[in-house]
Amino acid sequence: MRSTNSRFRKTFALGMAVALVIALFSTIGTSVKTANAAAGYKLVGYYASWAAYGRAYNVTDIDPSKMNVINYAFADICWNGVHGNPDPSGPNPVTWTCQNEQGQTISVPNGTIVLGDPWIDAQKSFGDDKWDDPIKGNLKQLWKLKEKNPNLKTVISIGGWTWSNRFSDVAATAATREVFANSAVDFIRKYQMDGVDLDWEYPVSGGLAGNSYRPEDKQNYVLLLQKIREKLNAAGTADGKTYLLTIASGASPAYVQNNNLSGIAAVVDWINIMTYDFNGSWNTTTGHNAPLYYDPAAASSGLTDPANYNIDKAVTSYLASGVPANKLVLGMPFYGRGWGGAPSTGNGQYQVSAGISSTGTWEKGNYDFYDLEANYINKNGYTRYWNNTSKVPYLYNPSTQTFISYDDAESIGYKTSYIKTKGLAGAMFWETSGDRNKTLQNKLNTDLGGGVVPTPTPTPTSTPTPTATVKPTPTPTATPTPTPTATVKPTPTATVTPTPTATPGQCTAAAWNTATIYTKGQQASYGGVLYEAQWWTQGERPDQSGAFGAWKVIGTCGNTTPAPTATVSPTATPVPTATPVPTATVSPTATPGVSAWTAGVAYTAGDKVSYSGNTYICLQSHTSLQGWEPAVTQALWQLI
């Protein structure tokens, strides 16, 4: 996606990131335009995890009614026990040990997906968390957004500009592809997400100088996506869900040349094309960040290949390369780029400047849209102008000779019309904190609607067409160094087991059904256990709901006594670090050779217990508590 400071979007390393979107299939024999109109466009918004630090923009500040997909940026890849990108030429040459959501160092195979920042992702308390909640942070806050918008999907985005250094190594062998795909399933199950988004910047060539890359990336990328799709489909069958698989892609001619786009499109649910960062201060000539159309006036300006660096050219190239229109989501920037020392000729447009501007929102040369609204657009010496050929606005201040290219509601309107005309799947934007007043989000919503993203039909895998050409992509400017924080890594994949079903007659409540909508207080039986919905839910399997999911355990069938909870002495003050007092075993049926789960026991990873007639394996070392029974804590126990 976009790197908040680099030429080719998304950057992370606990400091910068990106955005993406979702796409669906149109019915055979139905026009793309009609299919999108009937089903609703994808509105995909990126949330950058580091926004919760100095930018003071939290998940709770997101209006979930303005989008139907949130891409959470970023997770990273563990390799030789660490993650991060140590390349000294990069924007954040730091590595962290691979850790779990509790900040404990973990040992996992090379190619395993790990959380980028375990503190902000899963540990920070946002006020309504309990001290002993196993998962807190941004991820838990994302769960709560789904309560407000049941149609919302959350997707984990992996990589970005800063953390794409290991993708080529992961994709290179069948063994590492298997590890990555298995860990993707583990990750979304553990953190209750709906899909996976790969932001590899870039296969074959381009990206940071220290990235691994090879000519075989072109075919290996498809093989990696096929393996992920295979695992997601199997997990979805077991879980009664359909998991999403998307990518963020480049918009340059080099990206089109270096990738098997038709092969990718055959596997993923949709492609989020990063149609921005076409021009920036890496080139001293002033130009437009995200021009919709080619402006012949830019031909001799000194800009890099302006006939190819525009949205219409990028989309046309993708469609010609075999990407169906209804699998292409158009990227929108919620930020602008600036140059200083730009002569006043043409109000600063297409002029050789002194380089990056001296002002910015969080870094020089980069302006969040809400900041432009408040301080720049027709204010403080800046005048807004309009390029009617490229259909984008720009600002110029003659006293400071500052030129700023950006998008506003008018240019977004031309782009949404383009989406409709071309039959594209929807819009993606980078990123939510850049539009705090919701001006651009409201425009997208008005034009494209907050439609439901339908559950896509599982995509069959396809054989990639091996073709590889190498063409370097323009090098982005470095992104600012984010605040170092610890990194997190999901637990290694466990074997998927068949979905158990309720035995008729054991419970008074009807058996849970994946298609049924349940509201607060409604009960359902599943696997011999009675559950009660805590809020609106559909398709969330009760035994995989987790301690903070939609379902709570009422009791085993035939015994509707509520699950026991810890008792606190009226005169005693609970101490967070105190060891719980052992209580009676809860598991009514013991598995031969396996001890029944008991509260107050110190379990270690790998221990097996029986509970409610099922066997579970411990994923994380912990001392058990009432309320942390295996059936309701997927972060701690895996059903075998």
N, C-alpha and C positions, 0 to 999 in steps of 0.2 A: 504494500500500500504505500502511503506516503510517509516519508521520514520528515519530521517536523523541520528539518533543516537540510535535507539532501535533495538532490535533483530527481531522484526516482523514488518518491514516496517512502512509506512506512519505515520507520526506524524504531528499534527498541533496544534494550539493554538497560532497562529501567530508566528510560529517558525519552523516547519518542516513538510514534507508531502510526497507524493507518486505518483504512476502512475498507469494508467490502459489502457484498450484497448477495441475494438469493435468486435462483431461477428455476422455472418448472417446465414440465413438458406440455406441449399443446396436443390436443386429441388429433389422431390421424384423420385427415380429411377436413379439418377445421382450420381456417386461416389463423395465422399467428396473432394478428390484430384482434380477432374475435375471441381467441382463447385467453389472451391477456385481459381483455375487457371483462370477460366473464369471471375469471379466477382472481383478478387483482394483481397489480404490479408488485414486485419485490422492492421494498424500501429497506436497504441495508445500511446500518450506521456502525462505524467503528467506535469503540471506547478504548482509550489508551490507559493502561493501568496506572501509569505514573501521574495521570491527571489528578489523582487523589492526594498527591503530595503538595508541592508549591503552588500548583494551579488551583487547588482547593475546589476541584470539580469532581464530585462523587457520583457513584452509580445512582444514588437517590435523587440527583439533579436531572437525570434523564427522564424525559416524558415518553413512556413506552407506547403511547397511543400514536406517536409520530413515525413509528417504524414497525416493521414486522420481523426484522432480524437484527440482532446485535452481534457483531464480531468483537470478541474480547482479545485485545492485543497486549502482549504476546506471550506465548509459551516458547520454550527453546528445546534444543536437542542435547542430551547428555552424551559426552564422548570422553572416554578415559577418565571418568569420574568428575568431570567439570563441564560447565556450559558457559557460553559467552564467546566473544571473539577477541583474541589477544593481539590481532594484527596492529602494529604501532601506527599504521597510516589510517586506521579507522577512527570513528567518532568517539568510541568508548572502549579502548583496548584493555578490557578487564575480564577475568573469568571468576566464576563462583563454583564452590562445590555443589554437586547435585544433592538437593535436600527434599524432604517431604513437606507437607503442609504444616508440620509442627516445628520445622527448622532443623530437623535431625538429618545429618549426612547419611545418604543411602548409597548402596552399591547396586547398580543396574547395568544391563548390557548396553554396549554402544548402540546409539540410534534410538534410545528411549526418550519419549517426550517428557519434559519436566516443566513445572511452573517457572516462569521467569523471575518472579519476586514473591517468595512464599509469605513474606510479612504482609504486604498489601493485598495479595491475592487471597490469603486464607487465614491470616492470624489477627489482623487489626480489628479491634472492636469498634463498631460504629454506633454504640449507644444502646441498642436493643438486644445485644448479644449477651449470653451468659458466659461466665468465666470458663466453664467446662464444655462449651460447645466445641465439638471436634473440628468444625469448619466454620470460619467467620470470614471477615474481609470482603473484598469486592465480589467474590464468587457467591457468597451467601446473599449479598444484596441483589445480585442478578436474579436469584430464585424469586425474590419478592416482587420484582418487576412483572413476573409472569402471573402473579396474583392479580395485578392491575390490568394486564392485557393477556388473556389466555391464548391468544393467537401468536404471541411472541415466541420466536425461536432464538436460542443463544448458541453461538458457535465459537469454538476456540481457534484463534488464528495463531499459526506457528511460523516463526522466522522473522520476516521483516528485513529492512535494509541492513540493520546491524547484525542480525543473527541468522544470516543465510549461509554461513561459512561451512556448515556440515551437510547440507542437503545433498550435494553431489556424492559424498561418501556414503550417505545412507542409501541413496538410490542405486549405488553401484553393484550391490550384491543381493542375492536372494535372501541371505541370512539377515542382513540389516534391514531390508524391506519388511521382512516378517516381524522383526522386533518393533520397528516403527509402527506398523499397522496394528499389532496387538496392543501396544501402549496407547494408541489413539482410542481404541475401544475402552481400555481401562480408564483413561482420562475422562472421557465424557460420561461414563457410568458413575465414576467416583464423584465428579463435580456436577452431576445432573445437568449436562448440556445436551444439545440436540444435533451437534455435528462438528466437523473439522474443516478448517480452511488453511490451505498451504500458501504461504507467501514467500516463495523462493525467488530471490532477486540476485542473480538470474542464472538459468541453466546455460551451459556451454561457454558463456563469456559475460562480461559485465559485472556489476556489483563491486564490492570492496576488493581491493587488491589481494588480500590474504585469503579470500574464499577458495574452497576446493571447487574445481570444475574440470570437466573433460568433455570431448566431443560426443561421447556416448550418452551424455545427459539427455539428449533429445529423445532417444528411445527409452532410457532408464526412467525418465520422469513419468511416462505413461505406465511403465511396469509398476512403479511405486504406487501410483494412483489406483491401478487395478487391484493391487494387493490390499490397499486400504478399503476399497469398495467391497472386496470379497469379505473382509472381516466385519465391516459395518453391516452388510446384509445379513450375515450369520447372527450377529449380535441383535440386530433388529428383529429377526425372526424369533429369537429366544425371549426378547424383552417385550414383544408386541408393539414395536415402534418402527419408524423408518428414520434412519439417521442420514443427515445431509453431508455431502462432500463437495467442497467448492475450492477454487483457487483465486488468488489475486494475480493478475498478469500485467506485463508491460505493454505499452502502446507504441513502441518504436518499431521501425522496419526490421531491426536486428532481432527483436524478440519473436516476431512472426517467422523469421528465417530460422531461428535456432530452436524452434519448438514444433512438435507435431500437433498442431492445434485441433485438427479433426479427431485425432486419437484421444486427446485430452477431453474434448467435448463429448465424446462417446461414453466417457466414464463418469464425469462429474455431473452434479445437478445444475450448476451454472458456473460461469466465469465472470469474476469482477475485474473488468478492465480498467486500469489506473490511467484514465484519460486526463491527466494533469501533469504538472512539472515538465511541460514541453519546453519551457524556457525559464531561466533563472540566472542568478548572478554568477554561475559558473561560466557564463558567456557575458562579456561586458556590454554587448549590444542589448538594449532594452527590448523586451518582447512580451508576449502574452502567456500567462501560466497555462491556460486551458482554452485556446481558441477553438470555436466550433468548426469554422471553415478556414481554408487557406486564403490569406490576403496577399495578392500579387505585389502589394507595396512593400512587403517584407523580403522580396526576392533578393535584392542586392544590399540588404541592410547589414549583413555579417552574421545573422542568426544561422544556427545549424539547420540546414535542409528544411526550411519552413513549409515547403510543399508537402512534406511527409509528416511533419510534426503538428498535426491538428486532429481533432476528434473525428471528423468525417473520413479522413484518410485512414485512420486506425481502424474504425468500424468496418469500412469497406474492405480493408485487407483481411480482417478476421472472417467476414462473411465469405470472401473469395477463397479462403483457406479451409472452408468446410465447417465453420462453426455456425450452427443454427441460430437465427436471430433470437429465438425464444430461450436461448441459453447464454445470452450476453447481457450483463448488467453494466450500465454506464457509470463510470466514476465521476464524482463531483467534489471539487475542493472547497472546504469551508475556511479558506485562508488565502492570502495574497502574497505576492513576492515583490520585493522592491530593489531599486538601484539608486545610487547617489551620483552626483556629478553629471546628470544627464542634461545636455543642452536644450534650450527652450524650443528649438525648431520642432514643429509638429507636436508641440506640447509634450516633448520628451519621448514620444513614441518612435521606435526603431532608430535610436540614436546611440552612438558609442559613448558609454558612460565611464565613470571612475570605478565602477564595480558595485559591490553590495552596499545597500543603504545603511546609514548610521543609526536608524531607528528600527523598532520592531516590537512585537508584543512580548515574546519570551526570549527572543534572540534577534539579532540584527537581520534585516532583510526578510523577515517572515511576520505576517500580520494576521491574527485571528479576525474573522469577519465581525464579531461583536465589538472588537476594538476599533475596526475601521468605521463602524456605525457611530461609535461614540466620539471618536477623536479625529477622523480624517475626511470622511465623505462630505465635501463642501464645507469643511471646517478647518480652522487653523492654517489658512493659506493654501489648502488643497482644493482643486476643482475637479469635479467628475466629468469625464468625457466618454464618448461611446464610439466604438469601432463597428460600423454597420455591416462590414464585410465579414468579419470574424464573429460578430454578435457577442462582444464582451465589453465591459466598461474598463476604464483605467483612471488613475488619479495623477495629477501633476502639481507640484509646488514650485513655482519659478524662483522663489527666494532661496530655497534650499536645493533646488535642482533635483528633487526627488521624484521618481516615477514609480508607481505601484500598479501592478496588474492584479485583478481579483475577479470574483464572481459575485453577482447580487441577484435579487429576485427577478430582474428583467432577463439577465442572461440565463438563469436557471429555467425560465419559462421557454426560451428558445430550445434549450436542451431537452426539456420534457416533451415538447412538441416533436423533436427529432426522435425521441424514444418511441413515441406513438406511431410516427410515420414509418419508421424502420421496423416496427414490430418487435422491439427489444423487450427484454424481460423486466426491466425496472432500473432503479438508480441505487448507487452506493455512494456514501460520502465519508470523507476523512476530515475531521472526526467530530464527535458530539460536543466537546468542550469549546470548539471554535464558534459555535452558533448559540450562545447562551440565551439570547433573546428569542430563539426559535423562529427567526425571520425566514431563513432559508428552508428549515424543516416544514414550516407552515406552507410555504410555496410548493414544495414537493408533495405534501399531503393533499393540498387543494388540487393540484394537477394530476397526480397519479393515484390518490386515495390511499387510505390505510388498509388496503385489502388484505385478506387472509392469505398467507402463503400455504397453499395446499400441500398435503403430504405427497411427495413425489413417488412415482413408481420406482422401485429399486433399479438402478442402472446396470445393465449387463456389462461385463468386462469385454474389452476388445483387444485385438492384437495390434500393437503399434506399428506404424510404417517407419522402418529405420531410414532416416535421411538426416544428414547433419551438415549444416553450414555454419561457419563461425564468422560473426561480425560483431565487433565490440560495440557496446552501447555507451552513450555519453556518460562520463563519470560525474556523479552528483557531488555537490559540496558536502563537506563533513557536517554531521549533526552535532549539536552540543552534547557534552558529556552529562549523562543523567546521574542522579544520586545513586551511588552503589548500594545495592541491597542484596540480601541473600536470595538464592534461587530454589525453586521447588521442583520436585520430580514425582510423577505418578508411580504407584506401585506396579511391579511387573504383572503382566496379564495373567489372569487365572482362566482355567478352562470353562467354557460356556456350557451350562447344563440345560437340559430340556426344561421347558416351562411346566411347573406343576399345576395341576388343576384342582379345583375344589370338588370334594365328593358330595354328590347330591344328598340332601337330607341331613347332613351333619350340622348345618347352620340354619338358623331361621332366616338370615338375610340371603338374598339371591347371590349367585356366583358372580364375581367381578367380570365385566366385559369390556374389552378395549375400546369398543365403539360407544359405550354409554357415557353420558355426561353426568357427573356426580357433583352435588353442591354440599355446602357445609352441613354436617349432621347426618347425611345419608350413609348407610352401612352396606358393606359387601363382604362376601366370604371368599377366601382364596387360600388354597393349600391347607385347608383345615383350620384356618385362623380367621377370626372376625375382625374387620377393620372399619374405621369410621373416617369419612372425609372431613378435613379441617377447613377446606375452602373448595372453590370450583376446580375440578380436575377432569381430564379425559385422557385415556391412553397411558396413564402412569401406573405401572403394575404395583399393587400394594406392598409386596414383599421387597420391592426395590426402591420404595419411596424414601427411605432413610429417616434419620431422626428429625430432619427439618423439612421433610416432604409433605405432600398433601394428605397422606394417610397416617393414622395412628392405630396402634394395636389395641383392641378392646379385650381380647382373650382368645383362647382356643375354642373351637366349635364344641358346643355342649356345655361350655363353661364361660358365661359372659361376664364373669367377674373382671373388672378392669385390671390391666397389667399393673403389678405392684410398683409403688414408687417409694423413694427413700423417705424415712420419717426423720424429722428434726426435733430434738428435745426443745420444749417451749423456752427453757432458760438458757439453752446453749446457742452460741453464735457459730454458724457454719464457717469453717476455715477452708479456703480453696485448695490448700496444699495437703490437707489432712487425708489420710488413707481411709476409705469408706469401711464401715463396719460390715463384716461378712453377714449376708442374709441367706435365706433358704434358696435352694436351687429352684429355678423357674421352669426348666425344661421338663415337660411331663413325660416325655418318652426318650429314653437313652438309647443311643446307637451302640450296638455291641462293640466293645473294645475302645470306645471313645467316651470320655467323661462328659457329664452334663454341664452345660454352662452354668456358672454360679457367680453371683455378685460378690465383690470384695476380693477377687482373685487377680493376681498379677500375671497376665498372659503375655507371651512373647510371640513375635511374628513366626508363623508356621505351626503354632499350636492348633489342635483340632478339638472341637466341642460338638455336642449334640444339643439341639434346641427345637422344640416343637416337632420332633420326629425327623428333623433334617440335620445334616452335618455341615459345619462351617469351619473355615480355616482363618486364623488370625492374620490380618494384614499389617497391623501396627501394634507394637508393644504398648500395653496400657493396663491400668487396674480397673476392672469392670465395676460398673455402677448399675443400680436399678434405673431403668430407662434407656440403658445402652445395650439392650438385648441384641443378639446377632441379627434378628429379623428386621431391625429398624436402624442399624448403623452400618451402611455399606462402606463407610470410610474405615471401619475397624474390622469387619468380618465379610468374608466372601462365601456365598453358598456353594457347596461342592455338589 
